[in-house]
Amino acid sequence: MAKLIAQLVLSLDGYYGGMNGEVDWHLIDDDYNRYATKLLQGAQGLMMGRRTFELMEQFWPTHEAMESSPEVAKEMNRLPKYIFSQTLTETSWAQTQLIADPIVVSVEQLKQQLDGDLVILGSGQLVHLLTKHRLIDEYQIMINPVLIGAGKSAFQGMLTTVSLNLLESNTFSSGNVLLRYQLNKQ
């Protein structure tokens, strides 16, 4: 059975994107790229919602991505990608499967069918839904040292408490802080 890992980059005040979804404040540096490469090398597949996928698809298959972050680009292009969307009907990015079926059922099936780690990249709405259904086994939250004041939160409006156990914390030279939590299944 696959382990589902949600990886989010958040501002110190808890937002994954600005009011219009902008992520130009994400602090991506060599330390972050080393972390991302290691995470992706251990993954068997990626999950994304439509908006995150469209941003990723515009960048990772390009020559610019291979020049700026070659190891991350290599893994992003190598891994199977499972994209949840009711509106997308086609993609040109290799190794991509579009899934229009009900999300919760589809994720449960993927977790049963696959072994290893499945990683959700960003995709705050997807993380919110799967958190409510307790399908995420681990959260890897990268806190960026920035306050943006308002934006989109993956956890705002949660009507249930989700208890987590800290697995690791790591401070990067940029001021980014990685927090790894495991779902407390009790």
N, C-alpha and C positions, 0 to 999 in steps of 0.2 A: 504494500500500500504506500502511495506517495505521501510525503510530508509537504504541506502547503505553507510557504513562507511569503509573507507580505513585506515588501521592501518599500519604504516611503522616505522621501526627503521632506522634512518639516522645518518651518521657521520656528524660532524659539517660542513664539506665541501660538504655535500649533497648527499652522496652515500649510497645506501641500501646494497651493497655488494662490495667486492673487485673485481679486474679485472677478477678473475676466479669464482666470486660469493661467495667467502668466507665471513663468518659472525662471525668468531672467535673473532672479536673485539666488538661485541654487548655486552653491559653492562647490564646483567640481574641479579638483586639482589632482596631482599625482597620487596622493594618499587615497583619495576617493576612488580613483581609477584602479589602484591596486586592490582595494576592497571589492569593487564591483567585478573585477576580473575573477577573483577567487570565488565570489558568490556564483557567478555565471558558470565557471568551470565545474562547479559541483552540482549544477542543475541538470535536470533531464528535460525541462521545458519551461516556457514562459507563459504567463497569462496576463492579458491586458483588456481593458475596456476600449471602446472605439476611439475616444478622444486621445488617450495616451498612445494608442497604436498609431494613429495618424501622425502624431508628432514624431514618434520613433521611426516610422516608415520613411518620413521625409529626410531623416538624417543618417541612420545607421548603415544603409546600403550604399552610401555615397563615398566618393574618393576623399572628400573632406573628413569624414569620420575615420577612414583608414589612416589618414595622415595625422589627425589630432589625437586619436585614442585607438591605436591599432589592435591591442589585445582585447579591449572591450568590444570593438566593432567585429572582430573575428568571432567572438562568442555570440554576440547578438544575431549575427547572420547565420551561424551554425545551428543554433537551437531551434527546435520546433516551437511555434508560437500559436497559442490558442486565444482567439480574439472573440469576445462576446459583444455581439452587435445585432440589433434588429434591422439596421439600415444598410450596412455594408454588404455588397454582393460580390465584390471581387477585390483582389489585391495582386500586386506584382512582386511583393517581397517573398522570397523563397522560404519554404518551411512554415507556411502560415495556413492555419485552418480557421475559417470563420464559423462561429457557432451562434445560431439564432434561437436555439432551443432554450427552454427555461434554465436560467443560470445555475440555481442551486442544485437541481437534478444533474445538470451537465458536469458541474464541479465534483459532485459526489461520485459520479461515474468515472471521471478522469482519475480521481484519487484511488479508486478501486482498481482501475486498469493498469496504472503506471507504478513503477518503483522509483525510488530516489526522490529528489527535491523538485517541486514545482514552485516557481517564483512568480509572484504578482509584482509587476513593476508599476509603481505609482498607482493610478487607477483608483482614486479615492472612493468613488461611488461603489465600485466592485468590492473594495476592502470593507466598506461600511456594511454592505449586504451580507458578505460572507462572515464578517465578525458577528452580526446578529444571529447567524445560524451556526456559530461556533465551528466553522469549517477551516479556519486558519489555525495552524499549529504553532507557528512562530512569527513574531513581528521583528523586523530589523528596521529600526527607526534611526535615520541620520538627521540629527538636529543641527541646523545651520545657525551660526551666530548672527542672526538678523531678526529684527522685528518688522513685520510688514503691516501690522495694525488691523487688517481685515483680509478676508479671503475665503477659500474653500477648505473645510475641515472634513476629514474622513470619519470623525467620531462624533461630531455635533449631532444632537438629537437622538443619541443612543438611549433606548428606553430600558436597557438591561445593563447590569453590571457584569463586566468581564474581568475576571481575576487572572493576573499574569505573574510569572516567576522570572526574575532577572537572571539571565544566563551570562551576560557579559556587558561591560561598558568599556569603551575605548575612546580616548581623546586624540584627535589628529592635530598636527602642527598648525593647520588652518583655523582651528577653533571648532571644527565640526566634532560632534560627539555621536558615536554609534552606540545605540542601546539595543540589545538583543533580549527579547522576552519570549517565553514559552507559555502557551495557554495552560492555565491551571485547570485540569480536567475534573477536579472534585466538585 
